[in-house]
Amino acid sequence: MEVIIYGKEGCINCDKTRMLCQIQSLPFQYLLVGTDITAEALQEKVGQPVRSLPQIFISTEDGTTYVGGYDDLRTQLRQLSLTTA
């Protein structure tokens, strides 16, 4: 599993997402909106208007799934830990 984070400089929730991945020892990619991907391309990838960052995806052997933002990732990781416990 790899977490893919689309964020920007100075974004507190983007920084929190990176720290969460580091604390959980999750491999992740951090891509800058405006540098690594355009806002339009990200919106197309998400499939809806992007109003906030970060935008997070989880990539597994089965494919890539859109998660949402920081709180959505925390919720999903909590659910995963409950099902594997």
N, C-alpha and C positions, 0 to 999 in steps of 0.2 A: 504494500500500500504506500502511495506517495500523495502528499497533500500539495496541491498547486494553488498558490496564493497570488492574486492580482491585486496590487496595491500601489501606493504612491508615497513619496517622501513626506514626512511630517504627519502621517496618519497614525494616530494612537492605536486604533483597533488593528491596524496592519501590523504594528510593532508587537501588540499583545498576541496576535495570531502566530507570528514567528516565534515568540517566546514560548507559547503553549506547545508548539511543535517540538522545540528544543527540549523542554522539560519532559515531554512525553516520549522523547527519543524517536520522533516520527521523521522520516525523510521528507523533505519538502523542497519545492522550487518557489522562489519569490520573483515575480515578474512585475516590472514597473509599467503602469499604464502611461502611455505617452512616449515611452522609450521602446519597450519590448512588444507592446501591442497597442493599437489605437483604441480609443474609447468606443468607436463604432464597431470595431472587430470584437471587442469584449462583449458589447451589447448583443451582437449577433450570436456569440458563443453561449451567452447566458439564456438568450431566447426571450428576453423582456428588457424594458428600460432599466439601466443601471443608475441608481440614484445615490449609492454610497459604496465605499470601499472599506474593507477588502471584499473581493468576490472570490469564493473558494470552491475548488473542485477536489474530489478524491479520485485518484487513478488506481485501479486494481487490474488484475489479470482479466477481469470480466469487462473492463471498459472504464470510462470516465463518467463520474456522476457529479452533478451540480449540488453543492451543499448550501450556499448562501453566504452569510457573513460570519463574523467572529462568534456571536452567540449561538448560531446554528451549528457551527463546528463543535463548540463545547458540548452542546446537547447530543450531537451525533456520537462524539467520542465517549460520552457518559453512557449512552445506550449500548455502544459496542462493548464497553467494559462490563456492563451488567450481563450481557448475553454470553460473554466468554468466562465469566467468574463462576 
